[in-house]
Amino acid sequence: TKCETQADLKRVTGARSICLDAYATDSTGKKYDIEIQRSDNGADPHRARYHSSMMDVENLDADQDYRELPDTYVIFITEKDYYKAGKPVYVIQNMNLTLGQPFDDGTHILYVNGEYRDDSDIGKLMHDFNCTSADDMNFEILAEKTRYLKENPKGVSEMCKVMEDLRDESYAEGRAEGHAEGREEQAQMTAKNLYEQGLTIEQIARAIDFSMETVEKWLTQKAG
């Protein structure tokens, strides 16, 4: 019923803030955080735990009972198979280990394997996520949005604004982490952050004004 992109969550003074790729609510009140993760580092389980906890803080006011917390889902769509078991989706939730039963606290974490391909909806969706051409996509709603962002002048302008915002945010992160020694070092940190947020090497190169070869070299070195 509602979906906000690049949603900022921070209710605790001094706590690390997070920006959700997509923050959605369904008709039953369940909350969803959907993240695109290009690197394994960005999909670390501790990050998923933190995202889940921040959603809890966001959705319970001072006068509410704990049982009023909505069910939450943190969904990481990873470029690679994070758990390397060939499954389309890995479902994680808290357990009562003594009884061998679900804890039923309403928190759910899912890792979606971006490498998975078959004729199922998830297999087709992961194919579409990796397409560069709308004409090759299975789902028309994604194809239509892709055409808008790539071919419609208004859509292209919107995409450029998003890339500029991501670049500025990533530069700020680089400075905060002590990478203010020079433009190239800041650019390397920015390239890494943008790659983790789902941008292609071509998009990153345009955003930070470096060649694709240079950006690819940086990312390869960091991956190694």
N, C-alpha and C positions, 0 to 999 in steps of 0.2 A: 504493500500500500504506500510505501515511502522509501526513497533511496537518495542518500546524499553522498556525493563523491568528495574525496579529500576532506573528510570531517575531522575537525580538531577536537580531541578529548583531553581535558585537564581540569580536574576539580580540586585537587589537593595541592596546596601551595608548596613549592619546592620539589614536587614529584616530576619525573620525566614525562613530558607530554607526548602524545602519539597522534599521527594523522592517518585515519583509516582510508584505504583506497575506495571502499564502498561500504556505507553504513545503512542497513536496510531494516525495515519492520514489516512483518506480514500481518494478515488479517486477525491472527490470534494474539498478537502482541509480542511474538518472539522477535529477538534482535539478532542481526547478522552482520558480522565483520568479514568482508571478502577481500583478501589480499593477493596480489600477484607478486611472486617471489622468483627472481632470476637466479639467485645464488643460494647455496645451502646455508651460508652464514645468516642470510636474511630470514631463513625458515627455522632457526633454532627453536627447540621446544620452549625454552625460557621466554622467548619473545611471544609465542602463542599464549603462554600462561599470563604474561603481563597484559596483553591485549584483552584477554578474558576478564582479568581483574578490573581493568579500567572501564570496561563495559558495565560491570556490576556497580562500580562507584557512580557511573553516569546515570544509572537507572533506579537508584533508591534514594529518596529524599529523607530528611531528618525525622519526619513524622510517620514514615511508612514502616510496616512490619517486614521482617526479613522474608517472609513467605510471599511477599508481593514482588520479589525480584522476578523478572521475566526469564524464560529460558533464553540462553544465548548460544550462538554458534560462531566460532572463529574458523574461517575456511581459508586455508592457504593453498592457492593454486601454484604449484612449483614447476619451473621449467623442466627440471630433471626429476627422476623417480627418487624422492628423498630417502625412502626406506629400501629401495633397490630390491623389491620383492615382486615387481611386475603387476601389482594390483592397481585398479583404477582409482580407488579411494581408500584411505586409511582412517578409520574412525577411532578417536581417542576420547575416553571419558573416565571420570573418577570411579574407583571401585572400593567396596568394603572387602578387603582381601581376606579377612577372617571368615566371612560367610560366603565369599565368592559371588557377591551380588553387586549390581550397580549401586552407587551411592545416591543416585537420584537427586542431585543438587541442581539440576537444570543446566549445567555447563556442558558444552560439546565442542570438540576440536576436530576438524577434518583436514587431512592433507590430500589434495587432488593431484594425481600424477600427470603432469603436463606432457609426458612422453607416451601416454597410453593411446592406442589406436585400435578401434574395432568398429562394428556397426551399431554399437549401443549409443545412447544419447551422449554419454560422457566421452566415449571414444570420438564421436563426431565433433563434439564441442571442443575437445582439446586439439583436434585437427584445425578447426576454425581459428582458435586462439593463436595458432602458429602460421596462419595464412597472411600473405602480404597483399593478395588480390581478393577483392570482394567476390569476384566471379567464381572463385574456387571454394567458396564457403557452403556449408550444408544448411545453416540456419539463416533465413532471410532477414530476421531482425538484426543480426550481427552484420550481415552483408550491407544492409541499408545504412546502418550507422557508420560503417567503415567508408562507404562511398561518400557519405556526408562529410566526414572528417578529412578525407583525402582529396575529394573532387569539388565539393561545394565551397566557394570562396569564403562564405561565412563560417563553415565548419573548419576550414583550414586556419582561419584567423583564431578561432576558439582553441584549436590544438596548439597553435604557436604560443598563445597566452598561457596555457597550462604548462608547456615546456619551459617558458620563461620563469614561471612561478617555482617549478620544481628545481630549476637551475639555481635560482636565488636562494631557495631554502637549503639546497645542498651545499652551496658556497658558505652559508651561515653555519651549517653543521661542521664543515671543514675548519672554519676559523675557531669554533668553540672547542674543537678537539686539538687545537694547537697547530693547525696546518696553515699558518698565515705567513710563512716565510717567503712565498713567491707565487706568481700566477700559475705556473705549471703545476706546482704541488697542490694548490687549491683545485686546479682543474682535474687532477688525477682523483682526488677525493670526491669531487662532484661527479665525475664519470662513474665511479664505483656506486655512489648513492643512486644515481639515475638508472643504472643498469639493474640494481636490486629492485627498483620501483617499476621495472617492466619496459623501459625504453630500449629501442634497438640501437646498435652501434651507429647507424646512420643518423638517427634522431639525436643521439648524444653529441656526435661530432658537430652537428649544426647548432645545438644549444650552447656549447662551450667554445665554438669557433676554433676547433682543432681538426686535423685530418682524420678520416676514418682509420687509416693505417696506424696513426699514433694512438688513438683511443683503443683499438683492438690490441695493440702491444701492451698498453697499460693493464687492460683487463686480463690478458693472458698471464702477465707477470704476477698480478695479484692472486689469480686463481691457482698458480703454481706455488 
